[in-house]
Amino acid sequence: SIIRLNEKSPENVKLGMQLLSTAYSIDSSNPFVLNILADHFFYKQEYSKVERLATLAMQHTNNDHVRAYSFYLLGRCYHVKKNYDNSFNYYYQSTQLASSKFVLPWFGLGQIYLKRDEIDNAINCFEKVLAVSSNNIETIKLVCLCY
């Protein structure tokens, strides 16, 4: 399902969603399936579904990596809805659970710090991203903005 969805062609997205729907019908509480669905609905701008699915995923796992991704998805959802306080809280929780290689919540948290005019905190977040992905243009641009 994930491979098909990532190929982005209409046929593969359709097949990927069919496979994902099958997985969901087999186990509607599987946190991996719930997070993949939440991610899919984020790109479709169906944010209420993202919130519901990511929250369910968190409730059905004790795995820190899965929970970190759920928190990250919720952070993104609130970020795009301009609810920066909730976004900050979810990004922050994600960073506390995530492995050092999962830098997406650090990027989001850095953006929120910029919004709050907390430049030093933003730079610290962006440096964590660059430590893993040193050529990330978006992060480099944001660090330049900070100086």
C-alpha positions in Angstrom: 0.0 0.0 0.0 2.7 2.5 1.0 4.8 1.8 -2.1 1.7 2.3 -4.3 0.7 5.5 -2.6 4.2 6.9 -2.9 4.3 6.3 -6.7 1.7 9.1 -7.0 0.1 8.0 -10.3 -3.7 7.9 -10.2 -3.8 4.1 -10.7 -1.2 3.4 -8.0 -2.9 5.8 -5.5 -6.2 4.0 -6.2 -4.6 0.6 -5.7 -2.7 1.8 -2.6 -6.0 3.1 -1.1 -7.7 -0.2 -1.9 -5.0 -2.1 -0.1 -5.1 0.3 2.8 -8.9 -0.1 3.0 -8.5 -3.8 3.1 -5.9 -3.6 5.9 -8.3 -1.3 7.8 -11.2 -3.7 7.4 -9.0 -6.5 8.7 -7.8 -4.5 11.7 -9.3 -1.1 12.3 -7.2 -0.5 15.4 -3.8 -1.2 13.8 -1.8 2.0 14.7 0.4 1.7 11.5 -2.7 1.6 9.3 -4.3 4.4 11.2 -1.3 6.7 10.9 -0.9 5.9 7.1 -4.6 6.8 6.7 -4.2 10.0 8.7 -1.2 11.0 6.6 -3.3 10.3 3.4 -6.2 12.5 4.7 -3.7 15.3 5.6 -2.8 15.6 2.0 -6.5 15.6 1.1 -7.0 18.4 3.6 -9.5 16.3 5.6 -8.2 17.4 9.0 -10.9 16.1 11.2 -10.1 12.6 9.9 -6.4 13.2 10.5 -7.2 14.1 14.1 -9.5 11.1 14.7 -7.1 8.6 13.1 -3.9 9.8 14.6 -5.5 10.0 18.1 -6.8 6.4 17.7 -3.3 5.3 16.6 -1.9 6.7 19.8 -4.5 5.0 21.9 -3.7 1.6 20.3 0.1 1.5 20.8 2.8 1.7 23.3 5.5 2.0 20.7 7.2 5.3 21.0 8.1 5.6 17.3 4.4 5.1 16.3 3.3 7.5 19.0 5.9 10.1 17.9 4.5 9.9 14.3 0.9 10.3 15.6 1.9 13.4 17.6 3.7 14.7 14.6 0.6 14.3 12.4 -1.5 16.1 15.0 1.1 18.9 15.1 0.9 19.3 11.4 -2.8 19.2 11.4 -3.1 22.0 14.0 -0.2 23.9 12.3 -2.0 24.1 9.0 -5.2 25.2 10.9 -3.1 28.0 12.5 -3.7 26.6 16.0 -0.1 27.2 17.0 -0.4 26.4 20.7 -1.8 22.9 20.0 0.6 22.4 17.2 3.5 23.3 19.5 2.4 20.8 22.1 2.1 18.0 19.6 5.3 18.7 17.9 7.1 18.9 21.2 5.6 15.6 22.4 6.7 14.0 19.2 10.3 15.2 19.7 10.4 13.7 23.1 9.5 10.2 21.8 11.1 10.3 18.3 14.4 8.8 17.4 17.1 11.3 16.5 16.7 10.5 12.8 13.0 11.5 12.8 13.5 15.2 12.3 10.1 16.3 10.9 8.7 17.3 14.3 11.9 19.3 14.9 11.3 21.2 11.7 7.6 21.9 12.7 8.6 22.9 16.2 11.2 25.3 14.8 8.6 26.9 12.6 6.4 27.5 15.7 9.3 28.9 17.6 9.9 31.3 14.7 6.2 32.3 14.8 6.6 33.0 18.6 9.8 35.0 17.9 11.9 32.6 19.9 14.8 32.7 17.5 17.4 30.8 19.6 14.9 27.9 20.2 14.1 27.8 16.5 17.8 27.7 15.6 18.3 24.8 18.0 15.4 22.8 16.3 16.7 23.5 12.8 20.2 22.5 13.8 18.8 19.1 14.8 17.3 18.8 11.4 20.5 19.8 9.7 22.5 17.3 11.8 20.6 14.5 10.0 19.8 16.2 6.7 22.6 18.7 6.1 21.4 19.6 2.6 17.8 20.3 3.5 17.2 23.5 1.6 14.0 24.5 3.4 15.8 24.2 6.8 18.9 26.1 5.5 16.6 28.9 4.4 14.9 29.1 7.7 18.2 29.2 9.6 19.3 32.0 7.3 16.1 33.9 8.2 17.0 33.6 11.9 20.3 35.5 11.4 
